[in-house]
Amino acid sequence: MNGISRTGILPVRCCIHVVRGPARCRSYCLDGVTIGGLARVTESLSGAYDFSCKIIVVMITTYLATSVLGKDPMKPMFTIFPREKSPARVIFRAAILLKLGLARAFEDNGFDVTLEQWGLLTSLRENEGIYQSALAEKTLKDRHNVTRILSLLEKAALVRRELHPTDKRRQRVFLTDKGKTVQAALLPVAIGVLGQAFDGLSQEDLVQMTRILGRIIENLLGSRPV
């Protein structure tokens, strides 16, 4: 198969290895199968072998038609890495460890503030008087979740909310003086954790990382349903 399939899904070339033991492995090579077709193949193989077998899909590459790129249609666009080296897994693992590090540092320094609350406090520091709906969008949280977090912060006297003068459904959110003090005290703690996380990285590394992660974020935000 060459080019984009009728379903609009790019075809792939891959090898599937069914490992049945230290010295028993059977391989299947597929060329021009769609991702959906690949899923059906692996599902069929899973049913054909017992649960002691491992089914490993390696070297998946996608191809675009010559008419789309004007290049060799068999030139690989990208490769799916082994799971432990997958870029997505590395990003996810780094994010989890960073969150755990921040939570531990806040607790060790005597602050009873969760990461979700810290995120909102920081956003409010940078966007004083922001509407609650805009705050939810800015922090990528649903409105109900933001309402819950703000209620806790309000109870702790860290934020205050003001109703819109003409539209009672809208609320602006502000940090209280206590909230500003807590946010300012948490900032060096967070910077310390980031310093540990970025140890050994040059300024150029950080700029490149920020650019790449920014592009990933843009791609994912672009795919979000409106």
Phi, psi and omega in degrees: 000141181230136177087197184272133182289169182296337180277357180083009181257135181291135176287158181227159170245133182205167173237135178247125180250125175257109183265119183250000181167179183304327184235019183234112181214132177240134185245145176232128179252129182237139179229125178083019178271145177280167178299321178296318177295322179297320179297320180292324179296312181296326177295319179295318179295323179299323179283336183277338182244160180282173187287351179282351181273151174249130178253117185242124176257124183230160175052057174272124178229145180254156182226139175254153180293150178303324182293341181274312184253344184071023181235179177300119183294346180263010178280126183298139175272317176200167180238137174280121184280161169303149189307316184292343179247009181295132177304320180297319180293321179297316179297314181297316181295318178298319180296317179297314181295324179294318178297316179297319179296318178295315181299317180294319181294319178299315181294317181296333180265010172082020180260126178265066182229129179278167179295323178297318179293320178299318179299318179289321178299318180292318178297322179290326177297325181272343184222064183300129178081016180293148176290147184300322179296320179291326178296320178297317180293320183292325182264005178059038178241153176284159187296324180295321179294317178296319178300318180296314182295317180296325178298320178292318179293324178292321178296327178274007178063032179262337178223163172222149180242142179236133178287147175296137184300330183244339181239099186291350178280346183253142180227139172262147185241137181228151169281140171279173177300321178295319179298319178296322180294316180294316180298318179295325180287328179284334186303310179295332176295315179296319180297323178297319178294318178296323178299320176293318182295323185262012180301132179090355179263137178278169176300323178296320177299315183293321178296316180295318179297317180297320179297314183294312180295325177298320178294319178299316180297317178299318179299316183288322177294327179291338181266357181289140177293143180279000000 
